[in-house]
Amino acid sequence: MSDDVALPPAEKALRLHERLCAAYDCPIGYFHDLDPLSELLSSLLSHRTRNADSGRAFKALRGHYPDWTALRDAPTEEVEGLIRGVTWPEQKAPRLQAVLRAITERRGALELDFLADLPVPEARAWLEEIPGVGPKTSAAVLAFSRLRRRALPVDSHHHRVALRTGLLARGIDVGPSHRILEALLPADWDAQAVYDHHEILMLHGQRCCFDRNPACQRCPVLDLCPTGQGLIPDPAGASARDAKRTGTPRRGPTPLHAERGRG
């Protein structure tokens, strides 16, 4: 087993970042240019839902209502019908409206642009005081919206890669992982670098480190991953022996950036 699997988590996070950025072609462009309130609604719709389905639901809401005030005050059954393509529309429709009412009560208006003026921890705390908004959603609002703040969302793919590579101890759930994983990143990273870090770990989970049957043979960070090395014993030694026997040079993993895509 490679000695690199035992690197301290902060050092390993940097190694993973460098390797996966090369594989997935950083910097990665932002896929949304929404105001923070719209990003919040989009994020709530996306929970446990494919991006294509949540995207269609969001477009349906934007096309049907002239503004988010109209969505807040609409019949809940109507909202549920518009978002029926997402998981649990019967739960998400009243939740969207409750979140909009909570923002109106706290701010006196339906807008979240003021978050740009708060330190990131305060902005996230403000959002997470709203029932139904957790650490993933608060980070997504700040990082993915046009605010472009330095916050690290952690989705299920990102979380899986972090567990398998040893950035997280076994048993740590997605919610608590936000604080732990963000603390591993250099303090001088800007918002783009933090966004890239989330994207490349997420993409790696989607394109290589699958939930079932991960493609460890073509993983560019296999030497850093105790899980993968347990599935493929002594990968470096086996490759070297094969190269010596056949007379062919060792080759690195197949580049993965051509497979990049969300959903």
VENHU-V623975 format. One record per residue. N is the residue number from 1. RES is the residue in three letters. PHI is phi in degrees with one decimal (none if undefined). Layout:
n=N res=RES phi=PHI
n=N res=RES phi=PHI
//
This chain:
n=1 res=MET phi=none
n=2 res=SER phi=-62.1
n=3 res=ASP phi=-66.0
n=4 res=ASP phi=-68.2
n=5 res=VAL phi=-65.7
n=6 res=ALA phi=-95.7
n=7 res=LEU phi=-59.2
n=8 res=PRO phi=-56.8
n=9 res=PRO phi=-53.8
n=10 res=ALA phi=-65.3
n=11 res=GLU phi=-68.3
n=12 res=LYS phi=-64.9
n=13 res=ALA phi=-59.0
n=14 res=LEU phi=-66.7
n=15 res=ARG phi=-62.9
n=16 res=LEU phi=-60.0
n=17 res=HIS phi=-59.9
n=18 res=GLU phi=-61.8
n=19 res=ARG phi=-67.2
n=20 res=LEU phi=-73.7
n=21 res=CYS phi=-63.8
n=22 res=ALA phi=-66.5
n=23 res=ALA phi=-72.0
n=24 res=TYR phi=-109.9
n=25 res=ASP phi=68.6
n=26 res=CYS phi=-73.2
n=27 res=PRO phi=-75.6
n=28 res=ILE phi=-98.4
n=29 res=GLY phi=-69.7
n=30 res=TYR phi=-68.9
n=31 res=PHE phi=-95.1
n=32 res=HIS phi=-126.0
n=33 res=ASP phi=-137.8
n=34 res=LEU phi=-101.4
n=35 res=ASP phi=-66.5
n=36 res=PRO phi=-62.8
n=37 res=LEU phi=-67.3
n=38 res=SER phi=-64.5
n=39 res=GLU phi=-63.5
n=40 res=LEU phi=-61.0
n=41 res=LEU phi=-65.0
n=42 res=SER phi=-60.5
n=43 res=SER phi=-66.1
n=44 res=LEU phi=-64.3
n=45 res=LEU phi=-66.8
n=46 res=SER phi=-79.5
n=47 res=HIS phi=-58.5
n=48 res=ARG phi=55.2
n=49 res=THR phi=-136.4
n=50 res=ARG phi=-63.3
n=51 res=ASN phi=-57.5
n=52 res=ALA phi=-62.7
n=53 res=ASP phi=-72.1
n=54 res=SER phi=-68.1
n=55 res=GLY phi=-63.8
n=56 res=ARG phi=-65.0
n=57 res=ALA phi=-64.8
n=58 res=PHE phi=-63.3
n=59 res=LYS phi=-63.2
n=60 res=ALA phi=-63.8
n=61 res=LEU phi=-66.0
n=62 res=ARG phi=-65.0
n=63 res=GLY phi=-74.9
n=64 res=HIS phi=-88.6
n=65 res=TYR phi=-107.8
n=66 res=PRO phi=-67.6
n=67 res=ASP phi=-158.8
n=68 res=TRP phi=-76.0
n=69 res=THR phi=-64.8
n=70 res=ALA phi=-64.2
n=71 res=LEU phi=-64.7
n=72 res=ARG phi=-56.7
n=73 res=ASP phi=-97.6
n=74 res=ALA phi=-76.4
n=75 res=PRO phi=-60.1
n=76 res=THR phi=-60.8
n=77 res=GLU phi=-62.0
n=78 res=GLU phi=-66.9
n=79 res=VAL phi=-62.7
n=80 res=GLU phi=-59.5
n=81 res=GLY phi=-65.2
n=82 res=LEU phi=-70.5
n=83 res=ILE phi=-109.4
n=84 res=ARG phi=-62.7
n=85 res=GLY phi=-77.4
n=86 res=VAL phi=-89.7
n=87 res=THR phi=-70.8
n=88 res=TRP phi=51.0
n=89 res=PRO phi=-62.0
n=90 res=GLU phi=-67.8
n=91 res=GLN phi=-93.4
n=92 res=LYS phi=-72.9
n=93 res=ALA phi=-60.9
n=94 res=PRO phi=-66.5
n=95 res=ARG phi=-67.3
n=96 res=LEU phi=-55.9
n=97 res=GLN phi=-68.8
n=98 res=ALA phi=-66.1
n=99 res=VAL phi=-63.4
n=100 res=LEU phi=-64.8
n=101 res=ARG phi=-66.1
n=102 res=ALA phi=-63.6
n=103 res=ILE phi=-64.8
n=104 res=THR phi=-60.4
n=105 res=GLU phi=-66.8
n=106 res=ARG phi=-81.5
n=107 res=ARG phi=-107.3
n=108 res=GLY phi=81.3
n=109 res=ALA phi=-161.2
n=110 res=LEU phi=-93.8
n=111 res=GLU phi=-161.1
n=112 res=LEU phi=-127.5
n=113 res=ASP phi=-63.5
n=114 res=PHE phi=-61.6
n=115 res=LEU phi=-61.3
n=116 res=ALA phi=-62.2
n=117 res=ASP phi=-94.3
n=118 res=LEU phi=-99.1
n=119 res=PRO phi=-56.7
n=120 res=VAL phi=-53.8
n=121 res=PRO phi=-59.2
n=122 res=GLU phi=-69.7
n=123 res=ALA phi=-62.9
n=124 res=ARG phi=-67.1
n=125 res=ALA phi=-62.5
n=126 res=TRP phi=-60.3
n=127 res=LEU phi=-65.4
n=128 res=GLU phi=-75.2
n=129 res=GLU phi=-76.0
n=130 res=ILE phi=-80.8
n=131 res=PRO phi=-55.8
n=132 res=GLY phi=95.9
n=133 res=VAL phi=-108.6
n=134 res=GLY phi=-108.7
n=135 res=PRO phi=-64.2
n=136 res=LYS phi=-64.4
n=137 res=THR phi=-68.5
n=138 res=SER phi=-63.5
n=139 res=ALA phi=-66.2
n=140 res=ALA phi=-63.1
n=141 res=VAL phi=-58.7
n=142 res=LEU phi=-75.6
n=143 res=ALA phi=-83.5
n=144 res=PHE phi=-89.3
n=145 res=SER phi=-74.2
n=146 res=ARG phi=-68.0
n=147 res=LEU phi=-65.7
n=148 res=ARG phi=52.1
n=149 res=ARG phi=-91.6
n=150 res=ARG phi=-86.0
n=151 res=ALA phi=-140.0
n=152 res=LEU phi=-110.4
n=153 res=PRO phi=-75.4
n=154 res=VAL phi=-130.6
n=155 res=ASP phi=-97.3
n=156 res=SER phi=-65.9
n=157 res=HIS phi=-68.4
n=158 res=HIS phi=-56.4
n=159 res=HIS phi=-61.2
n=160 res=ARG phi=-63.2
n=161 res=VAL phi=-64.5
n=162 res=ALA phi=-63.9
n=163 res=LEU phi=-67.0
n=164 res=ARG phi=-67.5
n=165 res=THR phi=-85.2
n=166 res=GLY phi=90.9
n=167 res=LEU phi=-68.0
n=168 res=LEU phi=-119.1
n=169 res=ALA phi=-73.4
n=170 res=ARG phi=-57.3
n=171 res=GLY phi=96.2
n=172 res=ILE phi=-80.5
n=173 res=ASP phi=-79.7
n=174 res=VAL phi=-60.8
n=175 res=GLY phi=-56.7
n=176 res=PRO phi=-63.9
n=177 res=SER phi=-67.1
n=178 res=HIS phi=-57.8
n=179 res=ARG phi=-64.0
n=180 res=ILE phi=-66.3
n=181 res=LEU phi=-69.7
n=182 res=GLU phi=-67.0
n=183 res=ALA phi=-67.3
n=184 res=LEU phi=-78.0
n=185 res=LEU phi=-85.5
n=186 res=PRO phi=-59.2
n=187 res=ALA phi=-65.9
n=188 res=ASP phi=-91.1
n=189 res=TRP phi=-67.0
n=190 res=ASP phi=-88.2
n=191 res=ALA phi=-61.9
n=192 res=GLN phi=-63.5
n=193 res=ALA phi=-64.2
n=194 res=VAL phi=-66.6
n=195 res=TYR phi=-60.9
n=196 res=ASP phi=-57.2
n=197 res=HIS phi=-60.6
n=198 res=HIS phi=-60.6
n=199 res=GLU phi=-61.9
n=200 res=ILE phi=-71.3
n=201 res=LEU phi=-70.5
n=202 res=MET phi=-63.6
n=203 res=LEU phi=-63.2
n=204 res=HIS phi=-64.7
n=205 res=GLY phi=-65.9
n=206 res=GLN phi=-76.8
n=207 res=ARG phi=-107.5
n=208 res=CYS phi=-144.2
n=209 res=CYS phi=-87.7
n=210 res=PHE phi=-65.0
n=211 res=ASP phi=-59.9
n=212 res=ARG phi=-116.3
n=213 res=ASN phi=53.3
n=214 res=PRO phi=-60.2
n=215 res=ALA phi=-87.0
n=216 res=CYS phi=-62.4
n=217 res=GLN phi=-61.3
n=218 res=ARG phi=-114.0
n=219 res=CYS phi=-82.0
n=220 res=PRO phi=-74.7
n=221 res=VAL phi=-121.4
n=222 res=LEU phi=-59.0
n=223 res=ASP phi=-68.9
n=224 res=LEU phi=-98.1
n=225 res=CYS phi=-112.2
n=226 res=PRO phi=-64.8
n=227 res=THR phi=-66.5
n=228 res=GLY phi=-64.3
n=229 res=GLN phi=-70.6
n=230 res=GLY phi=-72.8
n=231 res=LEU phi=-81.3
n=232 res=ILE phi=-125.1
n=233 res=PRO phi=-60.4
n=234 res=ASP phi=48.3
n=235 res=PRO phi=-63.1
n=236 res=ALA phi=-67.3
n=237 res=GLY phi=-65.9
n=238 res=ALA phi=-65.2
n=239 res=SER phi=-64.2
n=240 res=ALA phi=-64.9
n=241 res=ARG phi=-63.8
n=242 res=ASP phi=-63.6
n=243 res=ALA phi=-64.5
n=244 res=LYS phi=-65.4
n=245 res=ARG phi=-68.8
n=246 res=THR phi=-93.8
n=247 res=GLY phi=78.9
n=248 res=THR phi=-102.4
n=249 res=PRO phi=-70.5
n=250 res=ARG phi=-67.5
n=251 res=ARG phi=-119.3
n=252 res=GLY phi=-74.9
n=253 res=PRO phi=-66.3
n=254 res=THR phi=-62.4
n=255 res=PRO phi=-57.0
n=256 res=LEU phi=-107.5
n=257 res=HIS phi=-65.3
n=258 res=ALA phi=-67.3
n=259 res=GLU phi=-91.5
n=260 res=ARG phi=-63.7
n=261 res=GLY phi=170.0
n=262 res=ARG phi=-96.0
n=263 res=GLY phi=98.1
//
